[in-house]
């Protein structure tokens, strides 16, 4: 969106602070709770995957930003299905859920800034 301001074109961009997002913390806590509850300690492999999902989140949820979380989710799902481990499947799901939910939360927390 552009508007004229005293002869100079100003661009309004929407920004968000990644540190304000709470959803990755909730997903990580749920993942740890699952690992303790089911004694599936291999599910803790999902903690770095939650970080990958958090790093790839974007308010517009385009796949260019989410390429790495989508690839990590697909690879972990395929590996979990191959070895038959519920912990790895939950870890893969945590990555995908973090990407989607954190992207939705970042879209909700965006604010306009004139650049």
Buried (B, 14 or more C-beta within 10 A) or exposed (E): EEEEEEEEEEEEEBEBEEEEBEBBEBBBEBBBEBBEEEEBEBBBBBBEBBBBBBBBBBBEBEEEBBEBBBEBBEEBBEBBEEEEBEBBBBBBBBBBBBBBBBBBBBBEBBEEEEE
